Amino acid sequence: MRYVRIRLDQPAWMRHPMQEFLATSEAMQREEMLAWNLSRDDVQFLLFYVEGDVDAYRERVAEVEQVRWCELSVVDEASFYAYACEEYTESQTAFFEPFAELRLVVVPPVVFDGNGDLLMTVVGRPTGLTTLVEDLRAVADVGVEVRRVGSYDRRHQRALGAVTDRQREALATATELGYYGSPREASLADVAAALGVAAGTASELLREAEANVMARLVGDDDGA
């Protein structure tokens, strides 16, 4: 069983209205689709974690025709959860059909960054993953970047549970840039720039995340 981690730069016509809002609004920073359930009534139920202005999000989502309802739960002044019910669209159906046909599984979370780009991890057979990437690259105006490919193994997910979403983002960004490479391919300043924060903030995020992960790996915590 293999996996591929990909980033998709989709044209505006292919994006969900809230994905486009994320890309164009200065009030929004990031969104993660944490879970989704399908129903028999041509609607889907979704749970998102969002970083940004909750009032701006509430105002915009109320205007999206396909969203039947959306409940927001504030975490703090900069983040909240969105629990939504929305109707399927033709573009969504067309996008996800190949995943079913190729017997592939999308592993949450599906991340939408501040540019509106979509990052996802897909698990399945090697031939199916290769075909998916080829098919996506064949679609006009879709940019496809393969971030990682390998054997799927989530045994260390327990360690990742020791960090916050923001710390996990810092670790992922640092890893992707080569900050933890040998030799090191990126500086702390590079990581800070990619995260859009000061170098001191990036350093604090990484230090706290590293401490939490190491404590969980060696069993020096209660696992809660």
Residue pairs with C-beta under 8 A, 6 or more apart in sequence:
1 123
1 124
1 125
1 151
1 152
2 123
2 124
2 125
2 126
2 129
2 149
2 150
2 151
2 152
3 107
3 121
3 122
3 123
3 124
3 129
3 148
3 149
3 150
3 151
3 152
4 121
4 122
4 129
4 132
4 133
4 146
4 148
4 149
5 119
5 120
5 121
5 146
5 147
5 148
5 149
6 119
6 120
6 122
6 133
6 136
6 144
6 145
6 146
6 147
7 117
7 118
7 119
7 143
7 144
7 145
7 147
8 117
8 118
8 119
8 120
8 136
8 142
8 143
8 144
8 145
9 115
9 117
9 142
9 143
9 144
9 145
10 19
10 116
10 117
10 118
10 141
10 142
10 143
11 141
11 142
12 20
13 91
14 91
14 95
14 141
14 142
15 23
15 116
16 92
17 60
17 63
17 64
17 66
18 31
18 57
18 60
18 61
18 64
19 31
19 112
19 116
19 118
20 116
21 28
21 57
21 60
22 28
22 30
22 31
22 52
22 112
22 113
22 114
22 116
23 114
23 115
23 116
24 116
25 52
25 56
25 60
27 52
27 53
27 56
27 57
28 50
28 51
28 52
28 53
28 56
28 57
28 114
29 51
29 52
29 78
29 114
29 196
30 50
30 51
30 52
30 111
30 112
30 113
30 114
30 169
31 48
31 49
31 50
31 51
31 52
31 111
31 112
32 48
32 49
32 50
32 109
32 110
32 111
32 112
32 165
33 46
33 47
33 48
33 108
33 109
33 110
33 111
33 112
34 47
34 48
34 49
34 108
34 109
35 46
35 47
35 108
36 44
36 45
36 46
36 47
36 108
37 44
37 45
37 46
38 44
39 45
42 87
42 88
43 68
43 85
43 86
43 87
43 88
44 85
44 86
44 88
45 83
45 84
45 85
46 82
46 83
46 84
46 85
46 86
47 81
47 82
47 83
47 84
48 81
48 82
48 83
48 84
49 79
49 80
49 81
49 109
49 165
50 57
50 79
50 80
50 81
50 82
51 78
51 79
52 78
52 79
54 72
54 74
54 80
57 72
57 80
57 82
58 70
58 72
61 67
61 70
61 82
61 84
62 70
64 86
66 86
66 87
66 88
66 89
67 84
67 85
67 86
67 87
68 85
68 86
68 87
69 84
69 85
70 82
70 83
70 84
70 85
71 82
71 83
71 84
72 80
72 81
72 82
72 83
73 80
73 81
73 82
73 83
74 80
75 81
79 165
98 104
98 131
98 132
98 135
99 105
99 106
99 122
99 132
102 124
102 128
102 129
102 131
102 132
103 124
103 125
103 128
104 122
104 123
104 124
104 128
104 129
104 132
105 122
105 123
105 124
106 120
106 121
106 122
107 120
107 121
107 122
107 123
110 118
110 119
110 120
111 118
111 119
111 120
112 118
112 119
113 119
114 196
119 147
122 129
122 132
123 152
124 132
129 149
133 144
133 146
136 142
136 144
137 144
147 176
156 217
158 216
158 223
159 213
159 216
159 217
160 168
160 213
161 216
162 212
162 213
162 215
162 216
162 221
163 171
163 208
163 209
163 212
163 213
164 209
166 205
167 205
167 206
167 208
167 209
167 212
168 209
169 195
170 191
170 195
170 202
170 205
170 206
170 209
171 206
171 209
171 210
171 213
173 191
173 194
173 195
174 180
174 186
174 191
174 206
177 185
177 186
177 190
177 191
177 194
178 184
178 185
178 186
179 185
179 186
179 187
179 188
179 190
179 191
188 199
188 202
188 203
188 206
189 199
191 202
191 206
192 198
192 199
192 201
192 202
192 203
195 201
195 202
195 205
197 205
214 220
215 221
216 223
